[in-house]
């Protein structure tokens, strides 16, 4: 994971926040958030950062404290650590975890809708199942309870409308919703699973469009 401290140190050796932000095409506030650890840059921005700062990506990453200590051991003690680690893994049932990069400031609204940002960062979370998807983002709200819950990650396969009754991410009036969608003559009918929420109608004249189908969802393990 990127180290805010290392990022700031390398940046201060080279250019100002404003200069780096302009080179990357982001705001100064975005760069400041990276340097304070409030958000992390996505893969594209991380590559551009490394190029702008003329460093390798590894030089911007945090090193785990245990690895730092391990490097200080002599060859004999390193082998003892390796052997102990191997034995401990054999004693426990190891559950493989899969990394998912979630768009961190774009959420699918399972309520009244949520705004879309052109600039976004990602947050790494983990699940114990491997999925095939194009985009991952958060679910906010209770309108799709009990199946799609507030705080879960939604996985989207990008594409257009497929069939009635599927759950889609749909963009409408500069907001994104997660809803069960039905195609009408003049737009889309958006239906909630939680029947305490009324149906919505997204007229075609509003340029509403299907972002993609929801192909998975999960509550992050860590």
Secondary structure, DSSP 8 states (H G I E B T S, - for coil): -B-HHHHHHHHHHH--HHHHHHHHTS-HHHHHHHHHTSS---HHHHHHHHHHHTS-GGGGB---HHHHHHHTS-HHHHHHHHHHHHHHHHHS-----EEEEEEEEEEEESSS-EE--SS--EEEEEESS----SEEEEEESSTTTTTS-TT-EEEEEE----STT-EEEEEETTEEEEEEEEEETTEEEEE-SSTTS--EEEEGGGT-EEEEEEEEEE----
